[in-house]
């Protein structure tokens, strides 16, 4: 009984490698934006549970946390502070190659206690 061997051609290997490299580049370009949104969510949730009541205290607290967590996309003045909730919505442009970019819309909200 003969076993059939699976053989991949050199052109198939190169095409597969090119696709994997392209996906890795896109992933590496987008990763910092997603790391930053997780830091923003963490900061907003921490502020919401801290018991700060006035909008000024909340914005000042967010600015302090942003300087520690290296958050540059959102400032305390961008927060939408309403009675019982803190929210922020923003769009991030991530340049990929030449004039090709990704636009990502982020939205974070938390209920205050």
Residue, then its C-alpha position, 0 to 999 in steps of 0.5 A: x500500500x502506497x502512502x500519499x504525500x502532501x507536497x506544497x509548492x514553493x509558490x504556495x509556501x511564499x503566498x502563505x507566508x505573505x498572507x501571514x506576514x500581512x495579517x501580522x503587520x495589521x495586528x501589530x498596527x491595531x494592537x496599541x489602539x486596543x491596549x489603550x481602550x482596555x486602559x481607558x475602560x479600566x480607568x473609567x470603571x475605577x473612577x465610577x466605583x471610587x465614589x467621585x461625585x462632581x464632574x470636575x473631580x471625575x475629569x481630574x481623576x481621569x487625567x491623573x490616571x491617563x498620565x500614569x497609564x499613558x492614555x493619549x487619545x482621550x482627555x478628561x474634558x472628553x468624558x461625558x459625565x451625567x448623573x449616574x454615568x460616565x461615558x466616552x466615545x471617540x474615533x481612532x485612525x490607524x494608518x496602515x500603508x500610504x493612504x490606507x487607514x483603519x478607522x475604529x470607533x470606540x465607546x466606553x461607559x460605566x455606571x457610577x455608584 
